[in-house]
């Protein structure tokens, strides 16, 4: 397993650590938020680093093309559900569940297309707009996790939530359009 794929596996492990920090009462809530935010930032950085190393060192593999987007989905999904669950305690407020539903539906559709492609021995890598969508979602999550009470945190968080939703919908439509041949052949 190359270094890029090891970083992807590390991101998956960090998802479980994030879950334990958020949902197990091991620390006072504010301390848990700071630690969860730090873990989320490190996990997010591994996303950029594994992709950079894979391209720079020519370490792109089918495993990486499959696992990287899956690890991203795990990280972002778990964090968004945690924000919904703990939202009443967060300074930025609650992430609306309906936004998360649209984000998850897009991910199910994209994953479905990837599964159909995989059944034909094709691997579809993430596209540029999908990567931008992921970055915006990660920044949104970071803002929600910041345990500092400022009067504008909710406005910033909601703005990022709507931007993430918009990019999610546009990138999902683009993904379906770019891969419609896979659906037509089945």
MODELLER restraints for C-alpha pairs under 7 A, 6 or more apart:
rsr = mdl.restraints
at = mdl.atoms
rsr.add(forms.Gaussian(group=physical.xy_distance, feature=features.Distance(at['CA:2:A'], at['CA:59:A']), mean=6.97, stdev=0.5))
rsr.add(forms.Gaussian(group=physical.xy_distance, feature=features.Distance(at['CA:4:A'], at['CA:50:A']), mean=4.29, stdev=0.5))
rsr.add(forms.Gaussian(group=physical.xy_distance, feature=features.Distance(at['CA:4:A'], at['CA:51:A']), mean=6.84, stdev=0.5))
rsr.add(forms.Gaussian(group=physical.xy_distance, feature=features.Distance(at['CA:4:A'], at['CA:53:A']), mean=5.94, stdev=0.5))
rsr.add(forms.Gaussian(group=physical.xy_distance, feature=features.Distance(at['CA:4:A'], at['CA:54:A']), mean=5.53, stdev=0.5))
rsr.add(forms.Gaussian(group=physical.xy_distance, feature=features.Distance(at['CA:5:A'], at['CA:50:A']), mean=6.94, stdev=0.5))
rsr.add(forms.Gaussian(group=physical.xy_distance, feature=features.Distance(at['CA:5:A'], at['CA:64:A']), mean=5.71, stdev=0.5))
rsr.add(forms.Gaussian(group=physical.xy_distance, feature=features.Distance(at['CA:7:A'], at['CA:46:A']), mean=5.89, stdev=0.5))
rsr.add(forms.Gaussian(group=physical.xy_distance, feature=features.Distance(at['CA:7:A'], at['CA:50:A']), mean=5.78, stdev=0.5))
rsr.add(forms.Gaussian(group=physical.xy_distance, feature=features.Distance(at['CA:8:A'], at['CA:46:A']), mean=6.92, stdev=0.5))
rsr.add(forms.Gaussian(group=physical.xy_distance, feature=features.Distance(at['CA:8:A'], at['CA:47:A']), mean=6.94, stdev=0.5))
rsr.add(forms.Gaussian(group=physical.xy_distance, feature=features.Distance(at['CA:8:A'], at['CA:50:A']), mean=6.60, stdev=0.5))
rsr.add(forms.Gaussian(group=physical.xy_distance, feature=features.Distance(at['CA:8:A'], at['CA:67:A']), mean=6.89, stdev=0.5))
rsr.add(forms.Gaussian(group=physical.xy_distance, feature=features.Distance(at['CA:8:A'], at['CA:68:A']), mean=5.87, stdev=0.5))
rsr.add(forms.Gaussian(group=physical.xy_distance, feature=features.Distance(at['CA:8:A'], at['CA:71:A']), mean=6.60, stdev=0.5))
rsr.add(forms.Gaussian(group=physical.xy_distance, feature=features.Distance(at['CA:11:A'], at['CA:43:A']), mean=5.06, stdev=0.5))
rsr.add(forms.Gaussian(group=physical.xy_distance, feature=features.Distance(at['CA:11:A'], at['CA:46:A']), mean=6.52, stdev=0.5))
rsr.add(forms.Gaussian(group=physical.xy_distance, feature=features.Distance(at['CA:11:A'], at['CA:71:A']), mean=6.43, stdev=0.5))
rsr.add(forms.Gaussian(group=physical.xy_distance, feature=features.Distance(at['CA:12:A'], at['CA:71:A']), mean=5.55, stdev=0.5))
rsr.add(forms.Gaussian(group=physical.xy_distance, feature=features.Distance(at['CA:14:A'], at['CA:39:A']), mean=6.75, stdev=0.5))
rsr.add(forms.Gaussian(group=physical.xy_distance, feature=features.Distance(at['CA:14:A'], at['CA:43:A']), mean=6.28, stdev=0.5))
rsr.add(forms.Gaussian(group=physical.xy_distance, feature=features.Distance(at['CA:15:A'], at['CA:74:A']), mean=7.00, stdev=0.5))
rsr.add(forms.Gaussian(group=physical.xy_distance, feature=features.Distance(at['CA:15:A'], at['CA:75:A']), mean=5.48, stdev=0.5))
rsr.add(forms.Gaussian(group=physical.xy_distance, feature=features.Distance(at['CA:18:A'], at['CA:36:A']), mean=5.50, stdev=0.5))
rsr.add(forms.Gaussian(group=physical.xy_distance, feature=features.Distance(at['CA:18:A'], at['CA:39:A']), mean=6.33, stdev=0.5))
rsr.add(forms.Gaussian(group=physical.xy_distance, feature=features.Distance(at['CA:21:A'], at['CA:32:A']), mean=5.83, stdev=0.5))
rsr.add(forms.Gaussian(group=physical.xy_distance, feature=features.Distance(at['CA:21:A'], at['CA:36:A']), mean=6.07, stdev=0.5))
rsr.add(forms.Gaussian(group=physical.xy_distance, feature=features.Distance(at['CA:22:A'], at['CA:32:A']), mean=6.29, stdev=0.5))
rsr.add(forms.Gaussian(group=physical.xy_distance, feature=features.Distance(at['CA:22:A'], at['CA:36:A']), mean=6.52, stdev=0.5))
rsr.add(forms.Gaussian(group=physical.xy_distance, feature=features.Distance(at['CA:30:A'], at['CA:147:A']), mean=6.09, stdev=0.5))
rsr.add(forms.Gaussian(group=physical.xy_distance, feature=features.Distance(at['CA:33:A'], at['CA:145:A']), mean=6.12, stdev=0.5))
rsr.add(forms.Gaussian(group=physical.xy_distance, feature=features.Distance(at['CA:33:A'], at['CA:147:A']), mean=6.26, stdev=0.5))
rsr.add(forms.Gaussian(group=physical.xy_distance, feature=features.Distance(at['CA:34:A'], at['CA:146:A']), mean=6.96, stdev=0.5))
rsr.add(forms.Gaussian(group=physical.xy_distance, feature=features.Distance(at['CA:34:A'], at['CA:147:A']), mean=6.77, stdev=0.5))
rsr.add(forms.Gaussian(group=physical.xy_distance, feature=features.Distance(at['CA:37:A'], at['CA:142:A']), mean=6.33, stdev=0.5))
rsr.add(forms.Gaussian(group=physical.xy_distance, feature=features.Distance(at['CA:37:A'], at['CA:145:A']), mean=5.86, stdev=0.5))
rsr.add(forms.Gaussian(group=physical.xy_distance, feature=features.Distance(at['CA:37:A'], at['CA:146:A']), mean=6.90, stdev=0.5))
rsr.add(forms.Gaussian(group=physical.xy_distance, feature=features.Distance(at['CA:54:A'], at['CA:60:A']), mean=4.90, stdev=0.5))
rsr.add(forms.Gaussian(group=physical.xy_distance, feature=features.Distance(at['CA:62:A'], at['CA:123:A']), mean=6.74, stdev=0.5))
rsr.add(forms.Gaussian(group=physical.xy_distance, feature=features.Distance(at['CA:65:A'], at['CA:125:A']), mean=5.52, stdev=0.5))
rsr.add(forms.Gaussian(group=physical.xy_distance, feature=features.Distance(at['CA:76:A'], at['CA:138:A']), mean=6.78, stdev=0.5))
rsr.add(forms.Gaussian(group=physical.xy_distance, feature=features.Distance(at['CA:79:A'], at['CA:141:A']), mean=6.81, stdev=0.5))
rsr.add(forms.Gaussian(group=physical.xy_distance, feature=features.Distance(at['CA:80:A'], at['CA:100:A']), mean=6.96, stdev=0.5))
rsr.add(forms.Gaussian(group=physical.xy_distance, feature=features.Distance(at['CA:80:A'], at['CA:141:A']), mean=6.84, stdev=0.5))
rsr.add(forms.Gaussian(group=physical.xy_distance, feature=features.Distance(at['CA:83:A'], at['CA:94:A']), mean=6.39, stdev=0.5))
rsr.add(forms.Gaussian(group=physical.xy_distance, feature=features.Distance(at['CA:83:A'], at['CA:95:A']), mean=6.19, stdev=0.5))
rsr.add(forms.Gaussian(group=physical.xy_distance, feature=features.Distance(at['CA:84:A'], at['CA:94:A']), mean=5.52, stdev=0.5))
rsr.add(forms.Gaussian(group=physical.xy_distance, feature=features.Distance(at['CA:84:A'], at['CA:95:A']), mean=5.44, stdev=0.5))
rsr.add(forms.Gaussian(group=physical.xy_distance, feature=features.Distance(at['CA:84:A'], at['CA:97:A']), mean=6.57, stdev=0.5))
rsr.add(forms.Gaussian(group=physical.xy_distance, feature=features.Distance(at['CA:87:A'], at['CA:93:A']), mean=5.16, stdev=0.5))
rsr.add(forms.Gaussian(group=physical.xy_distance, feature=features.Distance(at['CA:87:A'], at['CA:94:A']), mean=3.91, stdev=0.5))
rsr.add(forms.Gaussian(group=physical.xy_distance, feature=features.Distance(at['CA:87:A'], at['CA:95:A']), mean=6.73, stdev=0.5))
rsr.add(forms.Gaussian(group=physical.xy_distance, feature=features.Distance(at['CA:88:A'], at['CA:94:A']), mean=6.03, stdev=0.5))
rsr.add(forms.Gaussian(group=physical.xy_distance, feature=features.Distance(at['CA:90:A'], at['CA:144:A']), mean=6.91, stdev=0.5))
rsr.add(forms.Gaussian(group=physical.xy_distance, feature=features.Distance(at['CA:90:A'], at['CA:147:A']), mean=6.69, stdev=0.5))
rsr.add(forms.Gaussian(group=physical.xy_distance, feature=features.Distance(at['CA:91:A'], at['CA:147:A']), mean=6.13, stdev=0.5))
rsr.add(forms.Gaussian(group=physical.xy_distance, feature=features.Distance(at['CA:91:A'], at['CA:148:A']), mean=6.37, stdev=0.5))
rsr.add(forms.Gaussian(group=physical.xy_distance, feature=features.Distance(at['CA:91:A'], at['CA:149:A']), mean=5.10, stdev=0.5))
rsr.add(forms.Gaussian(group=physical.xy_distance, feature=features.Distance(at['CA:91:A'], at['CA:153:A']), mean=6.91, stdev=0.5))
rsr.add(forms.Gaussian(group=physical.xy_distance, feature=features.Distance(at['CA:92:A'], at['CA:144:A']), mean=5.28, stdev=0.5))
rsr.add(forms.Gaussian(group=physical.xy_distance, feature=features.Distance(at['CA:92:A'], at['CA:153:A']), mean=4.95, stdev=0.5))
rsr.add(forms.Gaussian(group=physical.xy_distance, feature=features.Distance(at['CA:92:A'], at['CA:154:A']), mean=4.25, stdev=0.5))
rsr.add(forms.Gaussian(group=physical.xy_distance, feature=features.Distance(at['CA:92:A'], at['CA:157:A']), mean=6.18, stdev=0.5))
rsr.add(forms.Gaussian(group=physical.xy_distance, feature=features.Distance(at['CA:93:A'], at['CA:154:A']), mean=6.03, stdev=0.5))
rsr.add(forms.Gaussian(group=physical.xy_distance, feature=features.Distance(at['CA:99:A'], at['CA:165:A']), mean=6.36, stdev=0.5))
rsr.add(forms.Gaussian(group=physical.xy_distance, feature=features.Distance(at['CA:103:A'], at['CA:165:A']), mean=6.57, stdev=0.5))
rsr.add(forms.Gaussian(group=physical.xy_distance, feature=features.Distance(at['CA:103:A'], at['CA:168:A']), mean=6.12, stdev=0.5))
rsr.add(forms.Gaussian(group=physical.xy_distance, feature=features.Distance(at['CA:106:A'], at['CA:168:A']), mean=6.90, stdev=0.5))
rsr.add(forms.Gaussian(group=physical.xy_distance, feature=features.Distance(at['CA:106:A'], at['CA:172:A']), mean=5.73, stdev=0.5))
rsr.add(forms.Gaussian(group=physical.xy_distance, feature=features.Distance(at['CA:114:A'], at['CA:123:A']), mean=6.96, stdev=0.5))
rsr.add(forms.Gaussian(group=physical.xy_distance, feature=features.Distance(at['CA:114:A'], at['CA:124:A']), mean=6.30, stdev=0.5))
rsr.add(forms.Gaussian(group=physical.xy_distance, feature=features.Distance(at['CA:117:A'], at['CA:123:A']), mean=6.31, stdev=0.5))
rsr.add(forms.Gaussian(group=physical.xy_distance, feature=features.Distance(at['CA:117:A'], at['CA:182:A']), mean=6.44, stdev=0.5))
rsr.add(forms.Gaussian(group=physical.xy_distance, feature=features.Distance(at['CA:129:A'], at['CA:171:A']), mean=5.56, stdev=0.5))
rsr.add(forms.Gaussian(group=physical.xy_distance, feature=features.Distance(at['CA:130:A'], at['CA:171:A']), mean=5.50, stdev=0.5))
rsr.add(forms.Gaussian(group=physical.xy_distance, feature=features.Distance(at['CA:133:A'], at['CA:164:A']), mean=6.14, stdev=0.5))
rsr.add(forms.Gaussian(group=physical.xy_distance, feature=features.Distance(at['CA:133:A'], at['CA:167:A']), mean=5.33, stdev=0.5))
rsr.add(forms.Gaussian(group=physical.xy_distance, feature=features.Distance(at['CA:133:A'], at['CA:168:A']), mean=5.90, stdev=0.5))
rsr.add(forms.Gaussian(group=physical.xy_distance, feature=features.Distance(at['CA:136:A'], at['CA:164:A']), mean=5.71, stdev=0.5))
rsr.add(forms.Gaussian(group=physical.xy_distance, feature=features.Distance(at['CA:137:A'], at['CA:164:A']), mean=5.45, stdev=0.5))
rsr.add(forms.Gaussian(group=physical.xy_distance, feature=features.Distance(at['CA:140:A'], at['CA:157:A']), mean=6.03, stdev=0.5))
rsr.add(forms.Gaussian(group=physical.xy_distance, feature=features.Distance(at['CA:140:A'], at['CA:160:A']), mean=5.27, stdev=0.5))
rsr.add(forms.Gaussian(group=physical.xy_distance, feature=features.Distance(at['CA:140:A'], at['CA:161:A']), mean=6.23, stdev=0.5))
rsr.add(forms.Gaussian(group=physical.xy_distance, feature=features.Distance(at['CA:143:A'], at['CA:157:A']), mean=6.00, stdev=0.5))
rsr.add(forms.Gaussian(group=physical.xy_distance, feature=features.Distance(at['CA:144:A'], at['CA:157:A']), mean=6.10, stdev=0.5))
